[in-house]
Amino acid sequence: MMRDETVQEDRRPVYLPENRHHWASNDEVDKPVVDLSRGPVRARFKHKAASQPPMSSGEWMRRKLPHIGATAIVAIVIGGVVLATFTDLASIVLR
């Protein structure tokens, strides 16, 4: 009896979930608009249609507050480091 070298017949089938990610092609993605009339070139994207309803306050908080909170934390840390540095320098200078 000839045996399969890869031993595939002894293995159980493997469940592979379907790929739910959709990779957008270049044709499906908005292209940046280049505005050469003012200063350095910056990529500007077209705004979404105004037909969408405005954001509710809860949705605004879910989207914006994490960024605002992270910025506030970084600002507090940087301010603390600057304040500690200046107080140390002031104590050295005033001795």
C-alpha positions in Angstrom: 0.0 0.0 0.0 1.4 3.4 -1.0 1.2 6.1 1.7 0.6 9.8 1.0 3.8 11.6 2.0 2.0 14.7 3.2 -0.3 12.6 5.5 -3.3 14.7 4.4 -5.8 12.0 4.7 -5.2 11.7 8.5 -5.8 15.3 9.3 -9.2 16.8 10.2 -10.5 19.6 8.0 -9.6 23.1 9.2 -12.2 25.8 9.4 -11.1 29.0 7.7 -13.4 31.9 8.4 -14.3 34.0 5.4 -12.4 37.2 4.8 -14.6 40.0 5.9 -12.2 42.8 5.1 -12.7 44.7 1.8 -9.6 46.1 0.3 -10.4 49.2 -1.6 -8.8 49.6 -5.0 -7.4 52.9 -6.1 -10.5 53.6 -8.2 -12.7 53.4 -5.1 -10.8 55.8 -2.9 -11.2 59.6 -3.1 -8.2 61.3 -4.7 -6.6 64.3 -2.9 -7.1 67.6 -4.6 -4.0 69.7 -5.0 -4.4 73.5 -4.4 -1.3 75.2 -5.8 -2.7 78.7 -5.4 -1.6 79.1 -1.8 1.6 78.2 -0.1 3.0 74.7 0.2 1.1 71.8 -1.4 -1.3 70.1 1.0 -3.6 67.2 0.2 -7.2 68.3 0.5 -10.0 65.7 0.3 -13.5 66.4 -0.9 -16.1 66.9 1.8 -18.8 64.3 2.2 -22.2 65.2 0.8 -24.3 67.5 3.0 -27.2 65.0 2.7 -26.0 63.2 5.8 -27.6 64.3 9.1 -25.4 66.2 11.5 -23.6 64.4 14.3 -25.5 64.0 17.5 -23.9 65.1 20.8 -23.3 61.5 21.8 -21.7 60.7 18.5 -19.6 63.8 18.7 -18.3 62.9 22.1 -17.4 59.3 21.0 -15.4 60.7 18.1 -13.8 63.8 19.5 -13.4 63.3 23.3 -10.6 60.7 23.2 -8.5 63.0 21.0 -9.3 66.0 23.2 -8.5 64.0 26.4 -5.2 62.7 25.0 -4.2 66.2 24.0 -5.1 67.5 27.4 -3.0 64.8 29.2 0.0 65.5 27.0 -0.3 69.2 27.6 -0.5 68.7 31.4 2.6 66.5 31.3 4.6 68.9 29.2 3.5 71.8 31.4 4.5 69.9 34.5 7.9 69.1 33.1 8.4 72.8 32.0 7.3 74.0 35.4 9.6 71.6 37.3 12.5 72.6 35.1 11.9 76.3 35.7 11.5 75.9 39.4 14.8 74.0 39.6 16.6 76.6 37.5 15.1 79.4 39.7 16.3 77.6 42.9 19.8 77.2 41.5 19.9 80.8 40.3 18.6 82.3 43.6 21.1 80.4 45.9 
